[in-house]
Amino acid sequence: MTEQITLTKEQAQDLIKEYGSPLYVYDEAILRKRCREMKSLLPLPNYVPFYSVKANSNLELLKIIREEGFHADAMSPGEILLEEAAGFSTDEIFMVTNNISDAEIQFSIDHGILMSADSISQMERYGMLNPGGEIAVRLNPGIGTGHDDKVVTGGSCKFGTEFKYIPRIKEIAAKYDLHIVGINQHVGSLFLSGEVFFEACRRLLSVASEFPELRIIDFGGGFGVPYEGEARLDIARFSSEFTELITDFLKTYPNQDVHFHTEAGRYLVAECCELLGTVQCRKEVCGVNYVGTDIGFNVLIRPVLYDAYHEIEVFNDAIQNECVTVVGDICESGDILAKDRSLPVTVHGDIIGVKNAGAYGYSMASNYNSRLRPAEVLIGMDGNTRLIRKRDTYLDLLSQM
């Protein structure tokens, strides 16, 4: 099996003809393969892989990921509702919060879902709302990593509580008779080696004994995939080092039944998806050759938001290449999908594909410029394609007015 979804020119043309452009296309076989790789990351009976739903919250994909044995974390009541609709039970959902309201805290309490407090003040608010309840706390390990400063979630950032405040955490827990049953962390998004992750794990494990009622240690996610030809994350090597780390910890830790969680998001869904679009314009301005498409940053914002690289392919039979800048249809100069790329010469109506589009693609899409969000389709294990999200209509734009 290939590492990414692969479409022929004929497939791309047929899909656009049937479902419209732009279009998110997913491959179920690759999604399931990635799930199974991540599920084998820690071959211990008390390992539970979680899926970070913010990466892609399509209901049909959630159902597949649950079938593969994953639990799910949630950042909001909306994600909880989607997870419940996909079949995740209360004990399969972990609410990982950041600066949420009392109403959102109450939502997780009412739904019987374990919540992680991101700060001491949030923990106190939880205690006032649910005295005697169970809670987890997000700790900041003091180090982080990620493909962009905007996605580094450990060290100097807005997330978690530093270890030095653990005595204060205990005071709040005692004040409201809260039972701290979990600790969690996150270092950042899209790492392709384990050095920082493992060091953060060691730091988190070093304070586990501070919490005598602990039954969950959640190491977070951020497992990356290559976008620009980088070496893949070596899952076999990562698994070996991870297993050794946890096995050594358990040799001296009194609770042998403690469960270990990870929160993979991108790793599961990025490579199973290709975003298709259509060439709608060609022109030269100030010496730059532009290829204008219908893939604006309302459809895929990662290149604009993170200066992220996505491989572009052109579905035509051109034998010559040209240097072009591929742009979208949004009224912003920054609406650039790919800059100064050598691509096959295109003409109006050609179909292009954006690889690795399954993570933080549709989930970050919007109606900016009052444009419509695209449809999503899934190529099933049997090779047949089905619609898993309808394209917006113009009536949808007016439905909440």
VOGU-3710 file (C-alpha; in Angstrom, 3 decimals, decimal comma):
1> mteqitltke> 0,000/0,000/0,000  1,193/3,510/-0,770  1,837/5,977/2,050  -0,659/8,495/0,657  -3,915/8,463/-1,231  -3,251/8,037/-4,953  -5,703/9,092/-7,647  -5,495/8,709/-11,406  -6,382/11,540/-13,766  -9,565/9,700/-14,700
11> qaqdlikeyg> -10,553/9,241/-11,046  -9,961/12,910/-10,282  -11,996/13,987/-13,290  -14,862/11,646/-12,431  -14,932/12,764/-8,798  -15,029/16,447/-9,709  -17,709/15,795/-12,300  -19,919/13,967/-9,772  -19,303/15,947/-6,574  -18,070/19,357/-7,719
21> splyvydeai> -14,921/21,398/-7,110  -13,148/21,850/-4,778  -13,467/18,457/-3,130  -11,898/16,612/-0,189  -11,279/12,938/-1,052  -10,377/10,335/1,604  -9,070/6,777/1,307  -10,429/4,446/4,003  -7,661/1,869/3,550  -4,908/4,354/4,348
31> lrkrcremks> -6,866/5,750/7,301  -7,213/2,274/8,794  -3,524/1,533/8,167  -2,480/4,640/10,077  -4,839/3,760/12,928  -3,296/0,323/13,263  0,239/1,728/13,264  -0,605/4,129/16,059  -2,530/1,507/18,014  0,643/-0,627/18,109
41> llplpnyvpf> 2,755/2,260/19,391  2,834/0,944/22,956  2,290/-2,843/23,056  1,095/-2,946/26,648  -2,379/-3,957/27,876  -2,946/-0,628/29,624  -2,274/1,544/26,559  -5,285/3,379/25,125  -4,816/5,370/21,888  -6,946/8,487/21,622
51> ysvkansnle> -7,802/10,438/18,486  -7,508/14,228/18,579  -10,775/15,125/16,884  -9,798/18,712/16,107  -7,630/17,385/13,251  -10,702/16,194/11,356  -14,164/15,814/12,846  -16,059/14,253/9,949  -18,609/11,895/11,485  -17,949/8,989/9,122
61> llkiireegf> -14,210/9,170/9,728  -14,852/9,231/13,485  -16,861/6,030/13,166  -14,003/4,300/11,343  -11,435/5,470/13,884  -13,619/4,177/16,719  -13,982/0,824/14,913  -10,184/0,644/14,935  -10,171/0,743/18,737  -9,538/4,403/19,473
71> hadamspgei> -11,037/6,611/22,135  -11,370/10,368/21,514  -10,416/13,626/23,134  -12,573/16,722/22,844  -11,854/20,438/23,014  -15,443/21,654/23,120  -19,060/20,608/23,702  -19,482/20,473/19,937  -16,755/17,862/19,630  -18,320/15,871/22,461
81> lleeaagfst> -21,640/15,827/20,618  -19,955/14,662/17,406  -18,087/11,931/19,263  -21,252/10,721/20,927  -22,987/10,687/17,543  -20,118/8,553/16,197  -20,685/6,008/18,975  -18,039/6,953/21,529  -19,292/6,260/25,045  -18,805/8,514/28,043
91> deifmvtnni> -15,750/6,619/29,270  -14,193/6,792/25,787  -14,100/10,615/25,718  -11,573/12,867/27,446  -12,310/16,609/27,586  -9,003/18,467/27,167  -9,816/22,095/27,851  -8,284/25,512/27,368  -9,867/28,707/28,723  -13,432/27,397/28,565
101> sdaeiqfsid> -16,530/28,899/30,152  -18,432/27,673/33,193  -21,194/26,544/30,834  -18,734/24,340/28,949  -17,360/22,912/32,176  -20,924/22,146/33,249  -21,552/20,479/29,893  -18,764/17,965/30,490  -20,019/17,375/34,047  -23,588/16,810/32,860
111> hgilmsadsi> -22,380/14,352/30,224  -20,288/12,442/32,766  -17,060/13,069/30,879  -13,670/13,335/32,558  -12,228/16,811/32,075  -8,678/18,077/32,241  -8,157/21,450/33,914  -5,698/23,618/32,016  -5,051/26,034/34,887  -5,382/26,398/38,641
121> sqmerygmln> -8,178/28,946/38,227  -10,052/26,584/35,933  -9,604/23,773/38,426  -11,093/25,967/41,152  -14,085/26,789/38,959  -14,554/23,086/38,328  -14,426/22,469/42,078  -17,144/25,041/42,694  -19,338/23,434/40,042  -18,645/19,804/40,917
131> pggeiavrln> -17,241/19,395/44,458  -16,117/15,850/45,167  -15,721/15,111/41,457  -12,942/13,484/39,496  -10,641/15,599/37,365  -7,388/15,511/35,424  -4,833/18,318/35,272  -2,789/19,433/32,306  0,819/20,010/33,272  3,351/21,948/31,216
141> pgigtghddk> 6,581/19,922/30,945  8,661/23,028/30,255  9,674/22,001/26,735  7,861/21,908/23,412  8,267/21,320/19,695  6,303/21,789/16,498  6,428/22,762/12,847  5,539/26,391/13,647  5,637/28,588/16,747  1,829/28,720/16,632
151> vvtggsckfg> 1,554/24,985/17,353  4,182/24,557/20,093  2,182/23,606/23,181  4,837/22,998/25,828  7,256/25,416/27,445  6,581/29,130/26,926  3,009/29,019/25,665  -0,558/29,406/26,909  -1,112/25,755/27,831  -0,956/23,852/31,089
161> tefkyiprik> 0,325/24,482/34,590  4,006/24,388/35,502  5,249/21,682/37,852  6,180/24,246/40,481  2,477/24,873/41,085  1,681/21,237/41,978  1,382/22,124/45,707  -1,240/24,724/44,782  -3,061/22,157/42,636  -3,209/19,872/45,641
171> eiaakydlhi> -4,556/22,674/47,823  -7,425/23,340/45,408  -8,157/19,626/45,184  -8,337/19,365/48,973  -10,493/22,490/49,236  -13,170/21,005/46,964  -12,552/17,309/47,685  -11,530/16,769/44,066  -9,982/13,469/43,053  -7,097/13,970/40,610
181> vginqhvgsl> -7,246/10,791/38,546  -5,304/11,943/35,491  -2,359/14,057/34,389  -1,747/15,051/30,792  0,561/17,107/28,616  1,195/18,073/24,983  4,479/19,270/23,484  3,367/20,431/20,031  2,258/19,394/16,577  4,088/17,620/13,767
191> flsgevffea> 7,275/16,186/15,218  9,100/13,527/13,187  11,520/12,327/15,864  10,976/11,443/19,483  13,649/13,358/21,423  11,517/16,180/22,815  8,455/13,978/23,242  10,363/11,387/25,283  12,033/14,005/27,461  8,597/15,500/28,190
201> crrllsvase> 7,310/12,013/29,010  10,138/11,477/31,467  9,350/14,781/33,121  5,651/13,969/33,391  6,358/10,526/34,819  8,704/12,067/37,390  5,753/13,809/39,082  3,215/10,981/38,790  3,821/9,912/42,384  2,568/13,333/43,523
211> fpelriidfg> -0,964/12,169/42,719  -1,892/9,019/44,688  -5,268/8,475/42,970  -3,827/8,562/39,465  -5,214/6,093/36,936  -4,493/7,980/33,669  -1,229/9,398/32,309  -1,804/11,102/28,967  1,302/12,041/26,970  -0,533/13,978/24,262
221> ggfgvpyege> 0,024/13,804/20,534  1,721/15,737/17,762  2,993/12,725/15,785  3,934/14,062/12,379  3,874/12,968/8,761  6,199/14,207/6,005  4,855/17,064/3,909  8,003/17,974/1,958  9,911/14,743/1,494  11,187/14,476/5,067
231> arldiarfss> 11,978/11,080/6,559  8,920/9,438/8,066  8,490/9,053/11,794  10,094/5,659/12,480  7,172/3,991/14,225  9,057/0,764/15,007  11,949/2,611/16,643  9,599/5,039/18,380  7,563/2,143/19,743  10,677/0,383/21,050
241> eftelitdfl> 11,915/3,464/22,908  8,454/4,300/24,202  7,899/0,777/25,471  11,265/0,738/27,254  10,485/4,078/28,881  7,102/2,944/30,205  8,319/-0,498/31,223  11,120/1,055/33,303  8,616/3,420/34,923  6,296/0,575/35,877
251> ktypnqdvhf> 9,109/-1,291/37,626  8,889/1,132/40,536  5,432/2,672/40,193  2,971/1,186/42,706  -0,147/1,262/40,488  0,419/-1,317/37,768  -3,087/-0,684/36,426  -2,479/2,950/35,469  -3,505/3,605/31,862  -1,320/5,421/29,335
261> hteagrylva> -2,847/7,575/26,604  -1,581/9,248/23,446  -3,601/11,678/21,322  -2,759/11,200/17,643  -4,602/13,474/15,226  -2,688/14,429/12,111  -0,948/11,053/11,923  -4,238/9,260/11,336  -5,942/11,544/8,835  -3,418/13,697/6,944
271> eccellgtvq> -2,161/11,273/4,320  -5,460/9,548/3,584  -6,785/12,727/1,946  -6,225/14,704/-1,232  -7,939/18,008/-1,893  -8,976/18,424/-5,514  -9,520/21,776/-7,186  -9,797/23,341/-10,615  -7,634/25,804/-12,553  -9,791/28,830/-13,265
281> crkevcgvny> -7,314/31,484/-14,362  -3,759/32,016/-15,597  -1,912/35,317/-15,730  1,454/37,034/-15,326  1,869/40,000/-12,971  5,226/41,713/-12,423  7,091/38,710/-13,727  5,219/36,150/-11,619  3,178/33,465/-13,345  -0,011/32,818/-11,395
291> vgtdigfnvl> -2,257/29,782/-11,621  -5,604/30,737/-10,103  -7,719/27,973/-8,593  -10,891/27,543/-6,562  -8,865/26,386/-3,523  -8,831/29,551/-1,441  -7,720/29,698/2,169  -11,350/29,337/3,178  -10,938/25,729/1,948  -7,341/25,076/3,126
301> irpvlydayh> -5,822/27,665/5,455  -2,615/25,866/6,501  -0,336/27,446/3,850  -1,478/30,952/4,856  -1,700/30,387/8,600  1,473/28,344/9,120  3,406/28,928/5,891  2,886/25,186/5,506  4,095/23,238/2,490  1,752/20,907/0,626
311> eievfndaiq> 2,771/18,918/-2,419  0,744/19,883/-5,498  0,021/17,575/-8,396  -1,574/18,367/-11,733  -3,901/15,875/-13,361  -3,088/16,389/-17,036  -0,773/14,971/-19,689  1,571/17,943/-19,975  5,193/17,034/-20,619  6,680/20,448/-19,834
321> necvtvvgdi> 6,991/22,150/-16,477  6,847/25,824/-15,573  7,540/27,861/-12,431  4,251/29,144/-11,057  2,614/30,463/-7,907  -0,673/28,711/-7,219  -3,315/30,920/-5,634  -6,946/30,732/-4,564  -10,069/32,796/-5,136  -10,102/34,770/-1,870
331> cesgdilakd> -9,789/38,560/-1,967  -6,473/38,622/-0,064  -2,935/38,968/-1,435  -1,849/36,280/1,013  -4,176/33,692/-0,490  -1,262/31,617/-1,782  -1,430/27,842/-1,917  2,076/27,217/-3,284  4,797/29,699/-4,215  7,379/29,341/-6,994
341> rslpvtvhgd> 6,665/25,691/-7,751  7,779/23,746/-10,789  4,574/22,136/-12,040  3,270/20,741/-15,327  1,915/23,463/-17,592  -1,792/23,907/-16,912  -4,734/25,236/-18,875  -8,151/26,428/-17,767  -10,218/23,518/-16,426  -7,308/21,300/-15,400
351> iigvknagay> -7,644/19,571/-12,035  -4,977/19,948/-9,367  -4,526/17,947/-6,174  -3,199/19,045/-2,794  -1,631/16,143/-0,922  -1,763/15,501/2,843  -4,909/17,590/3,193  -6,803/15,470/5,710  -5,526/17,110/8,889  -6,612/20,663/9,711
361> gysmasnyns> -8,108/21,004/6,252  -11,874/20,870/6,329  -11,884/21,255/10,123  -10,434/24,769/9,689  -12,469/25,662/6,585  -14,768/28,664/6,657  -17,266/30,714/4,662  -14,902/33,687/4,369  -15,850/35,878/1,401  -19,214/34,103/1,783
371> rlrpaevlig> -17,796/31,207/-0,188  -19,094/27,685/0,164  -17,264/24,923/1,971  -16,611/21,881/-0,234  -18,002/18,377/-0,067  -16,109/15,411/1,367  -16,119/11,923/-0,142  -14,700/8,594/1,013  -13,223/5,836/-1,123  -14,233/2,733/0,818
381> mdgntrlirk> -12,410/-0,544/1,306  -14,395/-1,909/-1,647  -13,161/0,886/-3,919  -16,553/2,552/-4,135  -16,936/6,242/-3,372  -19,611/7,783/-1,175  -20,470/11,265/-0,027  -19,665/11,837/3,657  -20,396/15,567/3,818  -22,525/17,654/1,498
391> rdtyldllsq> -21,232/20,790/-0,129  -22,560/24,012/1,327  -25,358/25,698/-0,575  -26,135/29,397/-0,845  -29,192/28,748/1,289  -26,846/27,555/4,049  -25,315/31,021/4,124  -28,735/32,459/4,978  -29,920/29,729/7,343  -28,558/31,368/10,490
401> m> -29,427/34,946/9,623
//
